[in-house]
Amino acid sequence: MTAAPRIARTTGDGRREANAATVLRTVLDHGPVARRTIAELSGLSPAAVSRQCTDLVRLGLVRELPELVESIGVGRPQIPVDLHTGETEGPVAGGVHIGVPGSTFGLLDLRGRLLARSAFPHDGIAPGDLPHRILGALRTFLADANRGRRLLGVGAALGGWVDPGPGTAVRHDALGWHQRPLAAELARGLGGIDVRIDNHARAIAQSEILFGRPAARRSLVHLFVGNVVDAALGIAGVVHQGPGSGAGDVAHLPVPDSTAVCPCGRSGCLEATASNTAVGRTAVRRGIVPEPDAHLVVDAAAAGDRRADRLLRERARSVGRATALLLDILNPDLVVVTEHSSLVNPDYLEEIRGAAIDLSHVCRDPERIVSPHAGTAVLPVAAGTVLLNPLFKSPLATVDR
């Protein structure tokens, strides 16, 4: 891995770091873009923009594009700059989403675009052995996919209670992990590179803020419905963590009209009603699929099985009813729902929207209920964003560590 060049930085009020972040974010949003235009868009002085572009070029995050020179006929021609991306060049970030049935690996460029991905099933692997086995597969994936580009680090996203500060999986009941120092384990196994972890609902929310729809930067709620069910809240571009980074546990949010029995002893909890595990078990009980796998149910519905379609629409309406509660409590500009069937078939997203609008007291614009911008690549893109988000907030400090 090629080391980044070191750049001397001023301390004090951190204005240079803040200015670098502003320039980098402006290039993300508008590049290729001339320095003069960056100054106009960001409010920074042309001199400050020039200094920060010089630093960012040296760090390999931004590159000049002389073949796209702008000229208005007066003064020096303006050489546009853009993020340093490409199929075979530019720095990259690794990502790993650790799910219950399997993990997904990804390699992202600086725009959050997925360059490569791979799946790693967890079949037959004990929870205690899982980090070691994931590491081996991840090392192989990165070696095959990276093609000599500079690897900035790896982001990891997973369900349950995750504290990104110390890099700890505080509680993941489905995997049997408690107070597991996951980031340190992964970093050691990857040769000491930068590894950051976060809850997958927060990671997807941050991905929407960084790379997705503009409304996400004002306010959003993200609802993740998989084998685990959790949520995240973002306000003014910041994803809420809460004390101990425990925010987002909505597994026991009550779903109106649901009678599903939950292990907590109550009935009608969201996870017991709508999780992949619950859908898989119901599908087996109804004779739709031979084993409790929600993805098989989605495949069966796509193949024309009306029973599978009916079950997925039931799940979508349950998710919509829970979405209505979140809308009424928080009334965000955007509600992002990550749920597999609605990612592959927009008809199920319409079911979610319909149920939400029927029950919500504040939402009359169903278009603000959306699927993630990354579509079916949402999980590896979110995982990589766990690594990229700090870079866009503090590019000089993050790359020159």
Disulfide bonds with the S-S distance in Angstrom:
none
